[in-house]
Amino acid sequence: MGMTGAAEHLVAKDLLHTCAQIPQAYRTPDARPTLAEAQAYCKHLAESHYENFHVATWFLPKRLRPHFQSIYAYCRIADDLGDEVADPELATRLLDEWGRLLDECYDAPRSSLHPVFVALAETVRACSIPRKPFADLLVAFRMDQTVTRYATLQQLEDYSEYSANPVGHLVLYAAGYDDAEMRSLADKTCTGLQLANMWQDVHEDYERGRVYLSAAAMERHGVAEAQIAQRDFTPQFRELMRELVDYTRTMLREGSALNAKVDAELATTLSLFTRGGLAILDAIEAQDYNVLARRPVVSKAAKAKLLLGALAGKFLPQGKRSGGNRP
């Protein structure tokens, strides 16, 4: 590396060391943590930032939990670097640095200092996870800095190939599955979850400067973007949301076929996510598709029902499951 390249490397490295716009806990430390310390960091991050993480992973074999925690920590920080930093240029630079640390994790893992990548290197080694799904997520987070509108639903699904589907691939790899058909089914679940969250957060996303209702769908139903700003709910808006909810519900149900192809523990976790997405859609429908008046939420009673359903799926007899391509 020449002097110019070395200087750029140091500047980029200093960005995650000292950037005042990111939480102190996200910054790269001066000293490399031990693997146990790094895994404890990821566990704390996962369980403190996502209230349902502990419930969802409780059904998994204990040996897999540290791997799911390191994957979650990678995704959580990357998402926050892109979403919680107000300056898009700075956010892009931080995401580029996160990508450099990912490359270092794969190419020179003993050089990693950040606890996420110390833990992730062990996950990558133990589970034989390729680099691509991690890198693909960064493509989506970079897109978020410049792309705020989508012309068609297909464009949204193309975006989900980077923003959501890699997560399903990572889950399968971590659980020991490397099968193209299973990844395709996981894509339906992950894209469906992504879309359900978009329909749930229509007004909130608008206030963040983003519109995920496609221009083509709005035009077809006679809905204008100004209605989102004004919370102007009309029969036309209801029909737009009904169409999107029905489309997404079908996608999630198609993706649930994956559950019969994996072991019982993973099937229970996947079922929780699918049921959670369907519950969001049910909540939208329950308030007559009016996502402008208030954000639809899944009630505590509905969450308890989801958990009971998952428990039933785990402990009641099931048909024989296919193991896919597990090592």
C-alpha positions in Angstrom: 0.0 0.0 0.0 1.4 3.4 -1.0 1.5 6.4 1.3 -1.8 7.8 -0.2 -3.5 4.5 0.4 -2.1 4.1 3.9 -3.3 7.6 4.8 -6.8 6.9 3.4 -6.9 3.7 5.4 -6.0 5.5 8.6 -8.6 8.2 8.0 -11.3 5.6 7.4 -10.2 3.7 10.5 -10.4 6.8 12.6 -14.0 7.4 11.5 -15.4 4.4 13.4 -12.9 5.1 16.3 -14.0 8.7 16.9 -17.1 9.6 15.0 -19.3 11.6 17.3 -22.4 10.9 15.3 -22.5 7.2 16.3 -23.0 5.7 19.8 -19.9 5.2 21.8 -20.7 1.5 22.0 -20.5 1.2 18.2 -17.0 2.6 17.9 -14.0 0.4 17.2 -12.0 -0.1 20.4 -8.2 0.4 20.6 -7.6 -3.2 21.7 -8.9 -6.4 20.3 -11.4 -8.1 22.6 -11.3 -11.8 23.3 -13.8 -14.0 21.6 -15.8 -14.4 24.8 -15.9 -10.6 25.2 -16.9 -10.1 21.6 -19.7 -12.7 21.9 -20.9 -11.1 25.1 -21.0 -7.7 23.3 -23.1 -9.1 20.5 -25.5 -10.9 23.0 -26.0 -7.7 24.9 -26.6 -5.7 21.7 -29.1 -8.2 20.4 -31.1 -8.6 23.6 -31.1 -4.8 24.4 -32.0 -3.5 20.9 -34.7 -6.1 20.0 -37.1 -7.1 22.7 -38.2 -10.2 20.9 -34.7 -11.5 20.0 -34.4 -13.6 23.2 -37.9 -15.2 22.6 -37.2 -15.9 19.0 -33.8 -17.5 19.6 -34.9 -19.4 22.8 -36.2 -22.2 20.5 -32.8 -22.6 18.8 -30.1 -25.1 20.0 -27.9 -23.3 22.5 -24.8 -23.8 20.3 -26.4 -21.7 17.5 -27.3 -18.7 19.7 -23.9 -16.9 19.6 -23.9 -17.1 15.8 -27.4 -15.6 15.5 -26.3 -12.9 18.0 -23.2 -12.0 16.0 -25.2 -11.9 12.7 -27.8 -9.7 14.4 -25.2 -7.4 15.8 -23.6 -6.9 12.3 -27.0 -6.1 10.8 -28.1 -3.9 13.7 -25.0 -1.6 13.6 -25.0 -1.5 9.8 -28.6 -0.5 9.7 -28.1 2.2 12.4 -25.1 3.6 10.5 -27.3 4.0 7.5 -30.5 5.1 9.2 -29.6 7.0 12.4 -26.8 9.3 10.9 -28.5 12.4 9.6 -25.8 13.3 7.0 -26.2 10.9 4.0 -22.6 11.5 2.9 -21.2 10.6 6.4 -23.6 7.6 6.6 -22.2 6.4 3.3 -18.6 6.8 4.5 -19.5 4.9 7.7 -21.1 2.1 5.7 -18.0 1.9 3.4 -15.9 1.6 6.5 -18.2 -1.1 7.9 -17.7 -2.9 4.6 -13.9 -2.6 4.9 -14.1 -4.2 8.3 -16.2 -7.0 6.8 -13.5 -7.6 4.2 -10.9 -7.6 6.9 -13.0 -10.2 8.8 -12.8 -12.5 5.8 -9.3 -11.7 4.5 -7.4 -11.1 7.7 -9.6 -12.0 10.7 -6.9 -11.8 13.3 -6.5 -8.1 12.4 -10.2 -7.3 13.4 -10.6 -5.1 16.5 -14.3 -4.4 16.5 -16.1 -6.9 18.7 -18.8 -7.6 16.1 -16.1 -8.8 13.6 -14.2 -10.7 16.2 -17.4 -12.7 17.0 -18.5 -12.8 13.4 -15.2 -14.3 12.2 -15.9 -17.3 14.5 -19.5 -17.6 13.1 -18.2 -17.4 9.5 -15.6 -20.1 10.3 -18.0 -22.4 12.1 -20.9 -22.1 9.7 -19.1 -21.7 6.4 -21.0 -18.5 5.6 -20.0 -16.7 2.3 -19.3 -13.0 2.3 -22.0 -12.1 -0.2 -25.1 -11.9 2.0 -23.3 -9.6 4.5 -22.1 -7.4 1.6 -25.5 -7.3 0.0 -27.0 -5.8 3.1 -24.6 -2.8 2.8 -25.8 -2.3 -0.8 -29.3 -1.7 0.5 -28.2 0.6 3.3 -26.2 2.7 0.8 -29.2 2.8 -1.5 -31.2 4.3 1.4 -29.0 7.3 1.4 -30.1 8.3 -2.1 -33.2 6.4 -3.2 -36.4 7.6 -1.4 -39.2 6.7 -4.0 -40.0 3.5 -6.0 -41.8 3.5 -9.3 -43.1 -0.1 -9.1 -43.7 -2.9 -6.6 -41.0 -4.9 -8.5 -38.5 -2.2 -7.7 -39.4 -2.6 -4.0 -38.9 -6.4 -4.3 -35.6 -5.8 -6.1 -34.6 -3.6 -3.1 -35.6 -6.4 -0.8 -33.1 -8.7 -2.5 -30.5 -6.6 -0.8 -32.2 -5.2 2.3 -34.1 -8.3 3.6 -33.4 -11.5 1.7 -29.7 -11.8 2.8 -30.9 -12.1 6.4 -32.8 -15.3 5.5 -29.8 -16.7 3.7 -27.6 -15.9 6.8 -30.1 -17.7 9.1 -30.1 -20.8 6.9 -26.3 -20.8 6.6 -25.9 -20.4 10.4 -28.3 -23.3 11.0 -26.3 -25.5 8.6 -28.4 -25.4 5.4 -27.0 -24.6 1.9 -29.8 -25.2 -0.5 -31.0 -22.9 -3.3 -34.7 -23.9 -3.1 -34.7 -23.2 0.6 -33.1 -19.8 0.0 -35.8 -19.0 -2.5 -38.6 -19.8 0.0 -36.7 -17.8 2.6 -36.7 -14.9 0.2 -40.5 -14.9 0.2 -40.6 -14.8 4.0 -38.0 -12.0 4.2 -39.5 -9.9 1.4 -43.0 -10.4 2.9 -41.8 -9.2 6.3 -40.1 -6.2 4.7 -43.2 -5.2 2.8 -45.4 -5.8 5.9 -43.3 -3.4 7.9 -43.4 -0.8 5.1 -47.2 -1.0 5.0 -47.3 -0.6 8.8 -45.0 2.5 8.7 -46.4 4.4 5.8 -46.7 7.8 7.6 -43.7 7.3 9.8 -41.5 6.6 6.7 -42.9 9.6 4.9 -41.8 11.8 7.9 -38.3 10.3 7.4 -38.4 11.4 3.7 -39.2 7.9 2.2 -42.3 6.6 0.4 -42.4 2.9 -0.1 -45.9 2.8 -1.7 -45.0 2.5 -5.4 -45.9 5.3 -7.7 -47.6 2.9 -10.1 -49.8 1.4 -7.4 -50.8 4.9 -6.1 -51.6 6.1 -9.6 -53.6 3.0 -10.4 -55.8 3.6 -7.3 -56.0 7.4 -7.7 -53.9 8.1 -4.6 -51.6 11.1 -4.3 -48.4 11.3 -2.2 -49.9 14.5 -0.5 -52.5 12.3 1.1 -49.8 10.6 3.2 -48.6 14.0 4.4 -52.1 15.2 5.2 -53.2 11.8 6.6 -56.1 12.0 4.1 -57.6 8.5 4.2 -60.0 7.8 1.3 -61.8 4.8 -0.2 -59.1 4.8 -2.9 -56.4 4.6 -0.3 -58.2 1.8 1.5 -58.3 -0.3 -1.7 -54.6 0.4 -2.3 -53.7 -0.9 1.1 -56.1 -3.9 0.8 -54.4 -4.9 -2.4 -50.9 -4.6 -0.9 -51.9 -6.5 2.3 -53.4 -9.3 0.3 -50.4 -9.6 -2.0 -48.0 -9.6 1.0 -50.1 -12.2 2.9 -49.9 -14.6 0.0 -46.1 -14.1 -0.2 -45.7 -14.9 3.5 -47.8 -18.0 3.3 -45.9 -19.3 0.3 -42.6 -18.7 2.2 -43.9 -20.7 5.2 -43.4 -23.9 3.1 -39.8 -23.6 4.2 -40.8 -24.6 7.8 -41.3 -28.2 6.7 -37.8 -28.5 5.2 -35.8 -27.5 8.3 -35.4 -29.0 11.8 -38.0 -28.4 14.4 -36.1 -25.8 16.4 -35.4 -23.6 13.3 -38.9 -24.2 12.0 -40.3 -22.8 15.3 -38.2 -19.6 15.0 -39.1 -19.2 11.3 -42.8 -19.7 12.2 -42.6 -16.9 14.7 -41.3 -14.5 12.1 -43.9 -15.5 9.6 -46.7 -15.3 12.1 -45.4 -11.9 13.2 -45.6 -10.6 9.6 -49.1 -12.0 9.2 -50.1 -10.4 12.5 -48.9 -7.0 11.3 -51.1 -7.5 8.2 -54.0 -8.5 10.4 -53.6 -5.4 12.5 -53.7 -3.2 9.3 -56.9 -5.0 8.2 -58.4 -4.7 11.7 -58.3 -0.9 11.5 -59.8 -0.9 8.0 -56.5 -0.4 6.3 -56.2 3.1 7.7 -52.4 3.3 8.3 -52.5 7.1 8.2 -54.6 7.7 11.3 -52.3 5.7 13.5 -49.6 3.0 13.2 -51.1 -0.5 13.4 -49.6 -2.5 16.2 -49.7 -6.1 17.2 -51.5 -6.4 20.6 -50.0 -8.2 23.6 -52.8 -10.7 23.3 -51.8 -11.4 19.7 -48.2 -11.7 20.6 -49.0 -14.2 23.3 -51.0 -16.2 20.7 -48.0 -16.1 18.4 -45.8 -17.5 21.1 -48.3 -20.2 22.1 -48.6 -21.2 18.4 -44.8 -21.5 18.2 -44.7 -23.6 21.3 -47.4 -25.9 19.9 -45.3 -26.2 16.7 -42.3 -27.2 18.7 -43.7 -29.7 21.1 -46.7 -31.3 19.3 -45.9 -34.2 16.9 -44.9 -33.1 13.4 -44.5 -35.0 10.2 -41.1 -36.0 9.2 -39.0 -33.0 8.0 -36.6 -32.8 5.2 -33.1 -32.0 6.2 -32.0 -30.1 3.1 -28.3 -30.0 2.4 -26.9 -30.0 5.9 -23.3 -30.9 6.6 
